[in-house]
């Protein structure tokens, strides 16, 4: 019962991005601020990214149940306030608060499962995350459209309240965990929190603006880059000095943890960073309409969910996760290589097979890396370990979107200008883009040429996937074949260290809070 409720909480966090996206046109129509509407999503993602390592560590210090309930409360309060927002500025600010709650509750669910079950047992329950992710991806757009049409956009926020209150009630009454005693008083690393948030905000803005809103060499981008580097450097110094650092640097002495961090970053960069460009390929190169591309995207999500779920079943049975990240990176490289050879003349079924390979690659690493990270963690480090690896996956996603956008647009504008100028019957914009009005007047021959231009431009992103996946493949080969532990202990064999400052009092399997 408790695990199902925890999954319901994770579902809320995963659902929110999907459900709100469909309501954005109505929100802009009501509140205005078209030039800032992207911040409704960006603010939520920044808040969530910052919360992952911070709330993970707070759970390690002050109890995961307590921090989980605080996170759910922040998420629900943020949801209600978002629904009551009267201006675009208010909504953006409140979405940051809601995102903080979302990131906190998501990482706390992962850490709670890590505390409630041994790594071997946890494989079964981490597999449920795959189903939860798939359900949120499929239900979100439909539910968001239904609520927006039936009531109004504010209900895409209010809908979180009933299920969220049930989660709070059930967890409060039924979740019982062992009590932990610490050798020293817990200290919140305030300097680490501020510097980490500064670095995350700067990096998110950098990946969102570079090459899109501002040139890579513009003062804004250079300032953000410098600020991010300085914040990261100061954060590392702060972690060395803090009594209870947000991300304990000693964790990186463990080879498995370090490799998982690297692979999580690469998995986010490729698995989610390429998603928009796969959809763009389907629509511009193959000529699929929005509905058909949506079906293809649904199939990709199903591939992610099924592969992830099956991998956790196998890992739970065998106790070994080592070869799944290796296979994931190999499949990513294969998918990039195959799509880089495709074009407008490639059949739709064959192209869909190539696209599904990206989903299979993502599914092979999704929970395997989570389990590998959990297997390295001592009980008092579960939140910090999972928070760090999940943060790296999100940062990889942001960098991937920016990197692939830069690679594509650098070719796209030039190609459109050089090959289509004078053929469209209308002038092109400075970057070579075509307006919908111009596209509607194009002949079939020009449309075919546009498909070829987009194919050539998008191939740059798939060419880039190959070496990045190759780096991940080499890193994955260095993973040790450490079996998932059958007991809680203090992490895997290669992660034990002196100085464990936490003792667990005797208790029943799930103890008491």
C-alpha positions, -999 to 999 in steps of 0.1 A, spaced: 0 0 0 27 25 10 48 17 -21 17 23 -43 12 57 -26 48 66 -31 44 58 -68 13 80 -69 35 109 -55 61 103 -82 33 102 -107 22 137 -97 57 150 -101 61 134 -136 26 143 -147 28 180 -140 51 189 -169 30 169 -194 -4 182 -181 6 219 -180 22 219 -215 -12 213 -232 -27 242 -213 0 268 -222 -20 284 -251 -50 290 -228 -27 303 -200 -11 328 -224 -45 339 -237 -57 346 -202 -26 360 -185 -7 374 -215 31 374 -215 36 355 -247 73 365 -247 78 349 -213 55 318 -215 85 294 -219 95 303 -184 64 285 -171 83 253 -179 118 266 -174 111 278 -139 96 245 -130 126 226 -143 151 249 -126 133 245 -92 132 207 -97 168 204 -107 180 224 -77 158 204 -53 172 170 -63 205 170 -44 194 194 -17 163 175 -6 181 142 -11 207 154 14 181 168 38 165 134 39 198 118 48 202 143 76 167 148 91 148 117 80 134 108 46 98 105 57 98 140 72 115 156 42 92 137 18 61 151 35 76 186 35 82 182 -2 47 171 -10 34 200 11 55 225 -9 44 209 -42 7 211 -32 9 247 -19 28 257 -51 1 239 -72 -28 258 -55 -10 291 -57 -2 285 -94 -39 279 -100 -47 312 -83 -20 332 -102 -33 365 -118 -3 375 -138 24 357 -159 51 369 -135 32 354 -105 27 321 -123 64 318 -133 76 325 -97 51 301 -83 61 274 -108 96 276 -93 81 268 -59 61 240 -73 91 226 -91 111 226 -59 84 205 -43 82 182 -73 120 176 -74 120 171 -36 92 145 -35 106 126 -66 141 122 -51 126 113 -17 105 85 -32 137 70 -48 156 74 -15 127 60 6 125 28 -15 163 26 -11 158 27 27 128 4 28 143 -24 7 177 -39 0 192 -31 -34 181 -66 -47 146 -62 -35 145 -26 -47 150 -37 -83 113 -48 -83 100 -15 -71 123 7 -91 109 -11 -121 75 4 -111 90 38 -118 91 29 -155 54 22 -155 47 54 -136 68 74 -161 49 58 -190 15 64 -174 24 101 -168 36 105 -204 5 90 -219 -22 104 -195 -8 139 -191 -16 155 -224 -51 139 -225 -59 149 -190 -46 184 -194 -67 189 -225 -98 175 -208 -94 197 -178 -87 228 -198 -117 223 -221 -141 211 -194 -132 237 -167 -103 260 -174 -65 259 -172 -63 265 -135 -76 230 -129 -44 215 -143 -29 227 -111 -58 222 -87 -60 185 -98 -29 177 -78 -46 185 -45 -69 155 -39 -43 128 -47 -16 148 -29 -36 150 3 -42 112 1 -5 107 -3 2 128 28 -24 110 49 -13 74 40 24 81 43 19 98 77 -1 69 91 14 38 74 50 45 66 73 34 95 111 36 91 140 27 114 153 54 137 188 66 131 213 81 155 241 103 144 276 108 159 273 145 155 246 172 151 234 176 116 245 209 99 228 223 68 253 233 42 238 267 34 268 279 13 267 247 -7 230 251 -13 233 287 -25 263 280 -48 247 248 -62 215 267 -70 235 295 -86 254 270 -108 222 252 -118 203 284 -127 233 297 -147 236 263 -165 199 261 -173 199 296 -187 230 289 -206 217 257 -222 183 274 -230 197 306 -244 230 298 -261 226 297 -299 189 303 -296 182 336 -280 218 348 -279 248 340 -299 274 317 -283 299 346 -281 275 372 -268 282 390 -235 252 374 -219 263 338 -227 299 345 -218 288 360 -185 266 330 -178 295 306 -187 319 324 -164 294 326 -136 286 289 -139 323 280 -138 330 302 -108 299 289 -89 310 253 -95 345 260 -84 333 277 -52 308 248 -46 336 223 -47 356 243 -22 325 246 0 319 208 -1 355 202 11 349 224 41 313 216 50 305 193 80 276 178 60 281 186 24 252 185 -1 273 163 -24 300 146 -3 332 145 -24 342 113 -8 315 96 -29 337 101 -60 364 79 -45 340 50 -54 347 40 -90 312 27 -96 295 59 -83 318 81 -105 310 61 -136 273 61 -129 275 99 -126 292 101 -160 267 77 -176 237 95 -161 249 127 -177 254 110 -211 221 92 -208 203 124 -202 222 142 -230 213 115 -256 181 99 -244 161 130 -237 183 156 -254 175 141 -289 138 137 -283 127 170 -299 149 164 -329 135 129 -335 100 144 -336 113 172 -359 127 145 -382 93 127 -384 74 159 -392 98 177 -415 117 149 -433 90 122 -434 61 147 -436 41 131 -408 14 153 -394 12 162 -357 -12 132 -349 10 107 -367 42 120 -350 23 118 -317 17 81 -323 53 75 -331 64 94 -299 39 72 -279 55 41 -294 90 54 -284 78 60 -248 63 25 -247 97 11 -258 114 31 -230 89 17 -204 89 -19 -215 127 -21 -219 133 -4 -185 107 -27 -167 122 -58 -183 157 -48 -174 148 -43 -137 132 -78 -137 163 -94 -151 186 -73 -128 165 -83 -98 167 -120 -107 204 -121 -115 216 -94 -92 239 -79 -119 234 -46 -136 268 -42 -153 259 -50 -190 227 -29 -192 245 4 -194 270 -11 -218 241 -22 -241 224 11 -237 254 31 -250 259 6 -278 223 9 -289 225 47 -287 256 46 -310 238 22 -334 207 44 -335 227 75 -342 246 58 -370 215 44 -386 196 77 -385 226 96 -399 222 74 -430 184 80 -434 167 106 -455 134 116 -471 135 84 -492 138 61 -462 105 43 -455 85 53 -426 85 18 -409 123 16 -412 127 51 -398 104 42 -369 126 12 -361 156 36 -359 136 60 -336 125 31 -314 162 22 -309 166 55 -290 138 44 -267 153 10 -262 187 26 -254 171 49 -229 151 21 -212 182 0 -208 199 26 -186 170 43 -169 167 21 -138 200 2 -142 219 33 -133 195 40 -103 202 5 -90 239 8 -95 239 41 -76 219 26 -48 242 -3 -45 271 20 -38 253 40 -11 256 36 26 224 41 44 231 77 54 241 86 18 212 73 -2 196 107 -8 229 124 -17 239 96 -41 205 95 -59 202 132 -59 236 137 -75 230 111 -103 195 124 -111 208 159 -112 235 149 -137 208 133 -159 188 165 -159 218 187 -166 228 163 -194 193 167 -209 196 205 -209 230 205 -224 219 180 -251 190 201 -262 213 232 -265 241 213 -282 219 196 -308 200 228 -315 233 246 -322 244 218 -345 212 217 -364 205 254 -367 241 261 -379 233 240 -410 196 248 -414 198 285 -418 226 283 -443 209 255 -463 176 273 -466 192 305 -477 216 289 -502 192 265 -518 158 281 -515 163 319 -519 143 330 -548 124 297 -551 97 303 -525 82 334 -539 89 352 -506 119 364 -487 134 343 -460 141 356 -425 177 363 -414 182 328 -401 167 313 -432 135 301 -416 102 299 -434 69 312 -420 38 290 -421 23 313 -447 53 308 -470 52 270 -464 16 269 -475 24 283 -509 53 260 -517 53 236 -546 58 199 -541 93 201 -555 103 228 -531 87 209 -502 109 179 -512 140 201 -512 131 215 -477 128 179 -464 163 172 -478 177 204 -462 162 194 -428 175 159 -432 210 172 -438 207 196 -409 194 170 -384 220 145 -394 245 167 -376 228 159 -343 228 121 -350 265 123 -361 272 139 -327 254 111 -309 279 85 -321 311 97 -304 292 108 -273 277 73 -270 311 58 -277 326 77 -247 297 63 -226 303 28 -239 340 30 -228 330 43 -194 304 16 -190 329 -11 -197 348 0 -165 318 -7 -143 326 -35 -119 304 -65 -118 292 -59 -82 262 -79 -74 232 -61 -58 233 -65 -21 208 -87 -4 211 -67 29 210 -30 37 245 -28 50 266 2 40 268 -1 3 285 -24 -21 318 -40 -14 338 -15 -33 321 14 -15 328 7 21 348 33 39 358 40 75 340 67 94 304 56 91 287 80 115 252 66 115 238 36 134 205 20 128 185 9 158 171 -26 158 136 -26 142 112 -46 122 118 -47 84 102 -14 79 107 -1 113 89 29 127 92 66 122 
